[in-house]
Amino acid sequence: MTKIDPYLHAALLLKGAEKEINENSLSAVIKAAGIEPDAARIKVLNEVLKNVNFEEVIKNASMPVVAASVAQPAAEQKTEKKEEKKEDDSKKEAAAAEGLSSLFG
């Protein structure tokens, strides 16, 4: 599993709770999680998030990745379903990571 930045989690938690995202609130959430806050990281994250439309990011990140498939005989479909599921999971993870990376880029 990919490690997700706790500072980003703090921002999402504040947004979900409809609280203001600022340096003090981010620091408080990080402290509550038992992590020593890094003032520089909090300051940078706060500045970056000022220009982020969370609703748009969440909407784009939650859109499923759908690939068109060609009809196959039933026997072949059973053996390939397990492989497709693994590929779909990795595609979903990649799409989610891409959506989150837009917060910092």
Secondary structure as GFF3:
##gff-version 3
##sequence-region A 1 105
A	DSSP	alpha_helix	6	16	.	.	.	ID=ss1
A	DSSP	alpha_helix	23	32	.	.	.	ID=ss2
A	DSSP	alpha_helix	39	49	.	.	.	ID=ss3
A	DSSP	alpha_helix	54	61	.	.	.	ID=ss4
A	DSSP	alpha_helix	74	101	.	.	.	ID=ss5
###
